[in-house]
């Protein structure tokens, strides 16, 4: 399975975790909320839904038995098939939310993982954010080296495009750093309010998990 297909499955499972939906509503939500899939065709969505059905992660609801919410009532009147997450699908979705490897950091998957951070454990969120920042810092280094090598060989428009890419990446790195600092402060605060947390803090140990790096008490160096 390609990374794009796996990311689409994660997005579909995550949206169905909120509420059952028919294909039209799913496509609209994927295009509007998760812009990485814009525009998403039915020719891409329905094969994904069939695969999820075959693996037992979602099921079809007859229109007459669909939940009677406003959107779903309209769906029922039109006789559209409504898709619902199964218990196995919920378990699989939760398992996907624990993945924090390089696949979660890339351009075509980071936004989708980020969209479900409210349901993701704090340690996993932090690993994904740090991985994404590291990847972008590598990209910044490549941009700068390329700009230095080609400064005298590119026209004004190409140079402007390079500058735009550099500034956009720098902004995202700053944004990620702010989120990472916030996550670390929240982790430290929780650690202080757990049994033994104050003892660890008193000895300078601010780890949230055994394999988690130590974080400074004031990462912003502010009084």
C-alpha positions in Angstrom: 0.0 0.0 0.0 1.3 3.4 -0.9 1.8 6.1 1.8 -1.0 8.2 0.2 -3.4 5.2 0.3 -2.6 4.5 4.0 -3.0 8.2 4.8 -6.4 8.3 3.1 -7.5 5.2 5.1 -6.4 6.9 8.3 -8.4 10.0 7.4 -11.6 8.0 6.5 -11.4 6.0 9.7 -10.9 9.2 11.7 -13.9 10.9 10.2 -16.1 7.9 10.6 -15.0 7.7 14.2 -16.9 11.0 14.7 -20.1 9.8 13.1 -21.4 7.5 10.3 -21.4 9.2 6.9 -22.2 8.5 3.3 -19.7 8.8 0.5 -20.7 12.3 -0.5 -20.3 13.7 3.0 -17.0 11.9 3.4 -15.6 13.3 0.2 -16.8 16.8 1.2 -15.1 16.6 4.6 -11.9 15.1 3.2 -11.7 18.0 0.7 -12.6 20.7 3.1 -11.0 19.7 6.3 -8.0 17.6 5.1 -6.8 19.7 2.2 -4.0 17.2 1.4 -6.7 15.3 -0.6 -8.1 18.2 -2.6 -9.6 17.4 -5.0 -10.5 13.9 -4.1 -12.4 12.0 -6.7 -15.0 9.2 -6.1 -12.7 7.0 -8.1 -10.2 7.3 -5.3 -12.5 7.3 -2.4 -14.7 4.3 -3.2 -11.9 1.8 -3.8 -10.6 2.9 -0.3 -14.1 2.3 1.2 -14.3 -1.2 -0.5 -10.9 -2.1 1.0 -12.0 -1.0 4.5 -15.3 -3.0 4.1 -13.4 -6.1 3.0 -11.1 -5.9 6.1 -14.1 -5.5 8.4 -13.1 -2.0 9.6 -16.3 -0.3 8.4 -19.8 -1.6 7.5 -22.7 -0.3 5.4 -25.8 0.8 7.1 -29.2 0.6 5.4 -30.6 4.1 4.8 -33.5 3.3 7.1 -31.3 2.4 10.0 -28.8 5.3 9.7 -28.7 7.6 12.7 -31.3 10.3 12.4 -29.1 13.4 12.4 -29.8 16.3 10.1 -27.2 15.4 7.5 -28.0 11.7 7.8 -31.7 12.2 7.4 -31.1 13.8 4.0 -28.8 11.0 3.1 -31.5 8.4 4.0 -34.1 10.2 1.9 -31.8 9.9 -1.1 -31.1 6.2 -0.4 -27.4 6.7 -0.1 -25.3 4.1 1.6 -24.0 5.2 5.0 -20.7 3.9 6.3 -20.0 3.2 10.0 -16.9 2.3 11.9 -16.9 -1.3 13.4 -15.4 -2.2 16.7 -12.4 -3.6 14.9 -12.2 -0.4 12.9 -12.1 1.6 16.0 -9.3 -0.6 17.4 -7.4 -0.3 14.2 -7.8 3.5 14.1 -6.5 3.8 17.7 -3.5 1.6 16.7 -2.7 3.9 13.8 -2.7 6.9 16.1 0.2 5.3 18.0 2.5 5.4 14.9 5.1 8.1 15.1 7.7 7.0 12.6 8.9 8.9 9.5 5.8 8.2 7.5 3.9 10.5 9.9 6.2 13.4 9.2 6.0 13.7 5.5 4.2 16.4 3.5 1.4 14.1 2.4 0.6 12.6 5.8 1.6 15.1 8.5 -1.5 17.2 8.2 -3.8 14.2 8.5 -2.0 12.9 11.6 -2.1 16.5 13.0 -5.9 16.7 12.4 -6.4 13.8 14.9 -3.9 15.0 17.5 -6.8 15.5 20.0 -7.1 11.7 20.1 -3.4 11.0 20.1 -1.2 10.4 23.1 1.0 13.4 24.1 4.2 11.4 23.7 3.3 10.4 20.2 2.3 14.0 19.3 5.6 15.2 20.5 7.6 12.6 18.5 5.7 13.5 15.3 6.2 17.2 15.9 9.9 16.8 16.5 10.3 14.5 13.5 8.5 16.9 11.3 10.7 19.8 12.5 13.8 17.8 12.0 12.7 17.0 8.4 12.1 20.6 7.7 15.4 21.7 9.2 17.1 19.4 6.7 15.0 20.9 3.9 16.1 24.4 5.1 19.7 23.4 4.9 19.2 22.1 1.3 17.4 25.4 0.3 20.2 27.5 1.7 22.9 25.5 0.0 21.1 25.5 -3.3 20.6 29.3 -3.1 24.3 29.8 -2.5 25.3 27.6 -5.4 22.8 29.1 -7.8 22.8 32.7 -6.8 24.5 33.9 -10.0 22.8 31.4 -12.3 19.1 31.9 -11.7 16.7 34.6 -13.0 14.8 36.9 -10.7 11.6 34.8 -10.7 13.4 31.6 -9.8 15.2 33.4 -7.0 11.9 34.7 -5.7 10.4 31.2 -5.7 13.4 29.9 -3.8 13.0 32.8 -1.3 9.3 32.0 -0.9 10.1 28.3 -0.2 12.8 29.2 2.3 10.5 31.7 4.2 7.6 29.3 4.2 9.7 26.5 5.7 11.2 28.8 8.3 7.7 29.9 9.4 6.6 26.2 9.8 9.8 25.4 11.8 9.0 28.3 14.2 5.4 27.1 14.5 6.5 23.6 15.2 9.0 24.8 17.8 6.2 26.7 19.6 4.0 23.6 19.6 6.8 21.4 20.9 7.6 23.9 23.7 3.9 23.9 24.7 3.8 20.1 24.7 6.9 19.9 26.9 5.5 22.4 29.4 2.3 20.5 29.6 4.1 17.2 30.1 6.2 18.8 32.9 3.1 20.2 34.5 1.4 16.8 34.4 4.5 15.1 35.8 4.5 17.4 38.8 0.9 16.5 39.6 1.3 12.7 39.4 2.4 10.5 42.4 6.2 10.9 42.7 6.2 13.7 40.2 7.3 16.4 42.7 10.1 14.1 44.0 11.4 13.7 40.4 11.1 17.5 39.8 13.0 18.2 43.0 15.9 16.0 41.7 15.8 17.7 38.3 14.2 14.8 36.5 11.4 16.0 34.2 10.9 12.9 32.1 7.3 11.9 31.3 8.3 8.3 30.2 11.4 6.2 30.9 12.7 6.7 27.4 11.7 10.4 27.1 14.5 13.0 27.1 14.9 15.4 30.0 13.3 18.8 29.4 14.4 22.0 31.0 11.9 23.5 33.4 11.7 26.7 31.4 12.3 25.9 27.8 11.8 29.5 26.7 14.4 30.9 29.1 11.9 33.4 30.4 11.7 34.5 34.0 
